């Protein structure tokens, strides 16, 4: 795989702990919505510390975009990314990944696990192909919801949030359960796209199996 050194053009906040990184786009670079790249910071202590991040922009944009959650509770790569500024460099690999759009269905994400779905849903929206795709988004608090306004605009009533750590009017409270899924999903014969923390993924796969969703209809990252 090739590596590309790219400068950061701009960094903005999307939530209290999530950043949007706008990057130079290498000539001829392209990806399939849902794909990721291995990313390293071009600094001596970090150049070998590669981490996977998903492209969240679209191929016809003249720059690349990553949306990255910053973990300040330990001295890791994302904490250092949180300290970067415009003009700093990242090293990115060729695109890879198995989360790709395979037809209308239900997207289920937990926290930063929504990032593989951002480019997919943005791409569908740009092509007027949103259809009846739905997104279930689980977070701890309302302030954690990434791109809330944009998802509401693109998906309207087909965007459902559930918050585990606070009760807010208009939002479901708790964790995703079979009963919650049945309250929002009217057809379990569709494709299910899932991404989130390992414990959430494990629970979701069991719930979907109980709801007679065929394993072949579940799209997730395969390592």
C-alpha positions in Angstrom: 0.0 0.0 0.0 1.1 3.5 -0.7 1.5 6.3 1.9 0.8 9.9 1.3 2.0 12.9 3.3 -0.9 15.4 3.5 -1.1 18.8 5.3 -3.9 19.7 7.6 -5.8 22.6 6.0 -8.3 23.3 8.8 -9.4 21.8 12.1 -12.9 22.6 13.6 -14.9 21.2 16.5 -18.0 19.2 15.8 -18.7 18.3 19.5 -16.9 18.9 22.8 -14.5 16.0 22.0 -14.8 15.4 18.3 -12.8 17.3 15.6 -13.2 17.7 11.8 -9.9 17.5 10.0 -9.8 19.0 6.5 -6.7 17.7 4.6 -5.0 18.1 1.3 -6.1 15.6 -1.2 -3.4 13.8 -3.2 -3.8 13.9 -7.0 -6.0 11.0 -8.2 -6.9 9.9 -4.7 -10.3 8.2 -4.4 -12.2 6.0 -2.0 -15.5 4.2 -1.7 -17.8 5.7 0.9 -17.4 3.8 4.1 -13.7 3.0 3.6 -10.9 4.0 6.0 -7.2 4.7 5.9 -4.3 4.0 8.3 -3.3 7.4 9.7 -0.1 8.5 11.5 1.1 11.9 12.6 4.2 13.0 10.8 6.2 13.7 14.0 9.2 11.6 15.2 7.4 10.0 18.2 4.2 9.2 16.2 5.2 8.4 12.6 5.0 4.6 13.3 1.8 4.8 15.4 -0.9 4.1 12.7 -4.6 4.2 13.6 -7.6 3.6 11.3 -9.9 6.5 10.6 -12.8 6.6 8.1 -13.1 9.1 5.3 -16.2 11.2 6.0 -16.2 13.5 2.9 -17.1 12.8 -0.7 -14.9 11.9 -3.6 -15.9 15.0 -5.6 -14.7 17.3 -2.8 -11.3 18.8 -3.5 -10.0 17.9 0.0 -10.2 14.9 2.3 -12.0 14.9 5.6 -11.8 12.8 8.8 -14.0 13.2 11.8 -12.1 12.0 14.9 -13.0 11.6 18.5 -10.3 12.9 20.8 -9.5 10.8 23.9 -7.7 13.1 26.4 -7.7 10.6 29.3 -4.6 8.9 28.1 -1.5 9.9 26.1 -2.3 8.3 22.8 -2.6 9.2 19.1 -6.0 10.9 19.3 -4.9 13.1 22.2 -2.0 14.3 20.1 -4.3 14.8 17.1 -6.3 17.1 19.4 -3.1 19.2 19.7 -2.5 19.5 16.0 -3.1 22.7 14.0 -3.3 23.7 10.4 0.0 23.2 8.6 0.9 20.0 10.5 1.1 16.8 8.5 -0.5 13.4 8.6 0.6 10.2 6.7 -2.3 8.3 5.2 -2.5 4.9 3.5 -4.5 3.8 0.5 -8.2 3.3 1.4 -9.3 0.0 2.8 -12.4 -1.4 4.5 -15.4 -3.6 4.1 -18.2 -1.3 5.2 -19.8 -0.4 1.9 -23.4 0.4 0.8 -25.2 -2.8 -0.3 -28.8 -1.4 -0.5 -31.4 0.3 1.5 -31.4 -0.6 5.1 -30.9 0.3 8.8 -27.7 1.9 10.0 -26.9 1.4 13.7 -24.0 3.3 15.3 -22.6 3.9 18.7 -20.6 7.1 19.3 -17.7 7.5 16.9 -18.8 4.3 15.2 -21.0 6.5 13.1 -18.1 7.7 11.0 -18.1 4.9 8.4 -21.8 5.8 7.7 -21.3 9.6 7.3 -19.8 9.4 3.7 -22.3 6.7 2.7 -25.3 8.7 3.8 -23.9 12.0 2.5 -23.3 10.3 -0.9 -26.8 8.9 -1.0 -28.1 12.3 -0.2 -26.0 14.0 -2.9 -27.5 11.5 -5.5 -31.0 11.8 -4.2 -31.0 8.2 -3.2 -31.7 8.4 0.6 -34.9 6.5 0.1 -36.1 4.8 3.3 -32.7 4.3 4.8 -32.7 4.8 8.6 -30.1 5.6 11.2 -30.2 4.6 14.8 -27.5 6.5 16.8 -26.6 5.6 20.3 -24.7 8.1 22.5 -24.2 8.9 26.2 -25.5 12.4 26.1 -27.2 14.8 23.6 -24.0 16.8 23.4 -22.1 13.7 22.1 -24.3 13.5 18.9 -22.0 13.9 15.9 -23.5 16.0 13.0 -27.0 15.9 14.6 -28.4 18.8 12.5 -27.0 17.4 9.2 -28.4 13.9 9.9 -31.8 15.4 10.8 -31.8 17.3 7.5 -30.8 14.3 5.4 -32.9 11.6 7.1 -35.8 13.5 8.8 -38.0 11.1 10.7 -35.7 8.2 9.8 -33.1 9.5 12.2 -33.5 8.1 15.7 -31.3 8.9 18.7 -31.0 7.0 22.0 -29.1 8.4 25.0 -27.8 6.1 27.8 -26.7 8.7 30.4 -29.3 11.4 30.3 -33.0 11.8 29.8 -33.9 14.5 27.2 -37.4 15.2 25.8 -37.7 13.9 22.3 -35.0 11.3 22.7 -35.2 7.7 23.7 -33.3 6.8 26.9 -31.3 3.7 27.7 -29.6 1.1 25.4 -30.6 -0.4 22.1 -32.8 -3.5 22.8 -34.9 -5.8 20.6 -38.0 -3.9 21.7 -36.4 -0.6 20.7 -35.4 -2.0 17.3 -39.0 -3.3 16.7 -40.4 0.1 17.5 -38.4 1.8 14.7 -37.7 -1.0 12.1 -40.6 -2.1 10.1 -38.8 -4.6 7.9 -36.1 -7.0 9.2 -35.4 -8.4 5.8 -33.3 -5.3 4.9 -29.6 -4.8 5.2 -28.2 -3.8 8.6 -25.1 -1.8 8.9 -23.6 -1.8 12.4 -20.5 -0.1 13.9 -19.7 0.8 17.5 -17.8 -0.4 20.6 -17.1 -4.2 20.7 -19.7 -4.8 23.5 -22.4 -3.0 21.5 -21.6 -4.9 18.4 -21.7 -8.2 20.2 -25.1 -7.3 21.7 -26.5 -6.1 18.4 -25.6 -9.2 16.5 -27.3 -11.3 19.2 -30.4 -9.1 19.0 -30.6 -9.2 15.2 -30.2 -13.0 15.2 -33.1 -13.2 17.7 -35.1 -11.0 15.3 -34.4 -13.5 12.4 -32.0 -11.2 10.6 -29.7 -13.4 8.4 -26.0 -13.0 9.2 -25.3 -12.3 5.5 -27.5 -9.2 5.7 -25.3 -7.6 8.4 -22.5 -5.3 7.1 -19.7 -4.6 9.6 -16.0 -4.1 9.5 -14.1 -7.3 8.9 -10.5 -7.3 10.1 
